[in-house]
Amino acid sequence: MILAWNQWDWDALVSRTRLIGFDLDNTLASSKRPMIPDMAQRFSALTRHIDVAVITGGRWELVTSQVVDMLEPQANRDHLHLMPTSGTRYYRWSQGQWRCVFSHELNADQRRRAMSSLERHAREQGLWRERIWGERIEDRGSQITFSVLGQAAPLQAKQSFDPDGALRRGLVEAVAADVPDLQVRAGGYTSVDVSQRGIDKGFAVHELSRLVGIDVPDMAFVGDRMTPEGNDYPAVQAGAMGVVVGNPGDTLLFLDEMLKRIGA
């Protein structure tokens, strides 16, 4: 089931939910920016009551700067499950530090073929722009990410670039034909991700279920891209309850309502 954050029956949602997962960019924080103090306070408070996951297409270093470094001292890190690069990696707090539980790395040949195909088809389709902000192709080890406008592009530019997803669909289809052994999918507003086949946010919630012992239908996932072509949708396809937000402001309001009831 997918509903907007303010359409849920709050008491029913709280009584059923045993783990809450969050997208990161435009859900917990603005793109590539740390959580604001109000979000960090509520997010930290949530970890004291329930298991909390962050599943994002971003690399581990961004999860660190946007989330981990902003946690309050009272946050229960033992309740946190951090899954960067679309769930290809999984980190838990253990013995006073974050440890990688698993990592589904691409090998050197897979990374080379993915990057070559992305560049070639982006140039052919007019998506190799002259003006970009930050890195264009990132090798994240377990995921190759191509960002048409660059990783650090302003949010407004990202949101207005390809609103119906048609440009990214064309690139996804062309690259997927070159690397049939890999999974190619649209990521954020301007990005295309390449990873091991079968690994997305649906894979991530199934792995959480297996490792933590919480059934997927007892998980809620909060994100801003819950349409069938959005990168948060696989979590709902896997069976999690989908909570749609439009921006971090919505997420703050959602957390306020949940904390009122979970805290009680």
Disulfide bonds with the S-S distance in Angstrom:
none
